[in-house]
Amino acid sequence: MSEFYKGSREFFPGIGKIKFEGKGSDNPLSFKFYDENKIIGGKTMREHLRFSTAYWHSFCADGSDPFGNGTIVHPWKNTEEKADAAFEFFTKIGTPYYCFHDIDASPDADTVSEYEASYKKTTELLLARQKETGVKLLWNTANAFSHPRYMNGASTNPDFRILARAASQVKASLDANVMLGGENYVFWGGREGYTTLLNTNMKKELEHMAQFLTLARDYGRKIGFKGSFLIEPKPMEPSKHQYDVDSATVIGFLREHGLEKDFKLNIEANHATLAGHSFDHDLRVAADAGLLGSVDANIGDAQNGWDTDQFPTDVYDALKAMMVIVDNGGLNSGGLNFDAKIRRNSTDQEDLFHAHIGGMDTFALALEIATKIKDDGKLNSMLTRRYESFDSGKGKEFEQGKMTLEDLRDFAADDSSIPQISGKQELIENMLNRYMFG
């Protein structure tokens, strides 16, 4: 049996199955740190990291940007060839999952009936390839932001007819998800926001978005979808202000509308930084709320103020993210999806492999180090000691809700000596370096 999927023809000739060769290897088409079968904390790396390839960036993006036409020429010419190329890549690189927007994989159409017919046919061919390869669907979603009809949003559009058209895409995508055994379903509100408040009824739009998500949730459960619905926060771009700004905003929205039992968050690194946060901050906010669902693994360029969607190669950044994920007990049904694209001037077919290898090795390293830090326990002990005044006495009574404001005042009046306790930030940062390089 072949190590990789072979469809109508081989789209990445000369490149075989990417294997683990260790850090001593100088083979650029091999893993140096990602050994999918290595056991860490009772699970394999493959089970911990649950890597996924993004259909849109890897098989649709052509390198075009606002200042120039495409530079990357794909050899696949139609839906079926694109699917063959995708599954050949998945099985060669070894990502056990993939993700897609509806119109990444299936042609868009002017009418709902034409769109649904082509989508159903595409879903059937994807399912056949899943069965042949064992690759699974991490999540799919509906692209309700690219077409001109969505210039004013989808579920928040001021025109009800556009909202309904977006609903037809979500319904079809949920149908496809159940057929493909998707483990999650994502909403990214690409234009769910405003450009100016002068022509926006924000309260009405937010209520419409909540109602839309509620109907999608109800339909998904009715047809047998048992996974998590995910919302992916992003602060702006293309809208001036998007309603799913960051983790905290989304969590508040979900709780306000009673959706927190069915919805979790899909955190993207570059979106968090555009919101003025660090990657690990938005992960921590979601995890602390019990709503961390999945991750779009990428990185931005600090010198560029837009969503550059670069492949993650910063081990320090990935380590801080994996420390949150490991502390969370993993991602459960979520995964690390490479919502990332090769650069405009990376035009060789092998560049897509180099990019995924780098991202997978980066998070493999981060997983090992984060697990070492957790098992060592020193950082956690320092964190626990920093809050030890709440572990007993009046501090514990406060946490248990047994003190009044007057009680707090009286305690403060009787306590004449308050020590100054260092946060030890520099020591902790030095310890991280030692864990990484020692």
Phi, psi and omega in degrees: 000138182293149177284348180217161182290135176240114180261228183296327174195171180272121184267344178235065184294148178085355178241119180263197178297128180281125186242160174281124178238355177088165186291348178277350182281142174252015176281113183293341179259052176209157176275136177263332184231336181274102175249100190301337182262359180291132181272126175227121178058036176085358178227157177285161175303320179301318180288323179294311194270329174047057184294147179221145175258136180273123181300318190292312182285323187279330187234359179240321184297136183243013179086000179289152175215178183300348185246003181191157179285174183297150179241346185254122181255116180273140182279348180275143190247346183210180184301315183291319178295322178298318178297319177299315179297318182298311182288331171298316180294312181307315185282334176284319182278333176090024172278124185284351182228164171217164179225152178204152164274155182308308186276001168290317188264330187234143182296143172284166180209159181289325182254153180297318183296319178294318179300313181296320181295315180290324179295319179297319179296318179295319179300320180296320180286328175294318179298319179300320180287326175299316181295324182285328187254336186084358175291140185243163178269115176287312173194159170230175183200168178257132175278095178246049181212337185279318185294143179307333180298336183262023181299335178250023178102179180244277179290344179254011182293140178291348179256116182302327181297325179288320177303316181296321179296320176298322179298325179296324178291318180296318178300312180296324180289325175292321175301315179296319181301312181295320179296325183269358180071034180300141184269345177210168173222132188250144167243121169243116184277070185307324178231023177277082183181205180219160173262326174211144177285348183297332179238025186236129169262089188297320180300314180296318182295319179294322176295321178295319180297318179297318179294320178299313180295324178297316179295321178296317178301312182297318180293316180302315179294324181296325183267004173103010177285121184251358183277193179267137166277136184238138171249135182254108182292147172199137188280323184199181177069096017271340178285157174295317177224125177255146187289342177258059190304308184205182184303311185298319180296315181295318180299316177299318179297314181298317181291323179299325185253013174068032183253001190289346179278340182250337185252142170231189184246140171254107187267124175254132183303310184293329177291321179298317181290327176294335178277001180086015180247170169271161178304311183292336177297307182294327175297316182295318179301315180293316181295317181297332178273359183072024187235022176280115184258304184205176186224134166264108188272108174205193177205152177256176176255119184300340180267356177245135184267030179223179186276091186278344174050053178271154177292140185283124176229003180272102185295324180297315179294316179295324179298312181297326176292315182292333175298321177292315184295317178296317178297331179283353184084017180099192183253005179053246182275358178276188180195185176254099181266128180279082173280070189212152182230150174293157185290159182304328181261014173260095194247002177271147180301325182291343181298327178295326177289314179303320182296313180292321178301315180298315180295319182290320176295321180299312182284334174295315175301314182298321178298314181298316182290318180297322178292321177298317180296317180295315181293324179295319173080355185292316180295319179295323177296320178296320179295317180297315181298328182297334182249018187294342179292347178262002184272347182206173175059217184293328178299318179292321177299321178299312180297330181275001178075025184260006181241148174261172176297325177295321177299319179297318179298316182294322177297315180297323181292327181277345185258096187274342183240111178250115182288152174266116187250123182291143175279348176057035184299315183296320178298316181297317179297322176295323179295321177300318178299321180293320177298324183282320190239353183283000000 
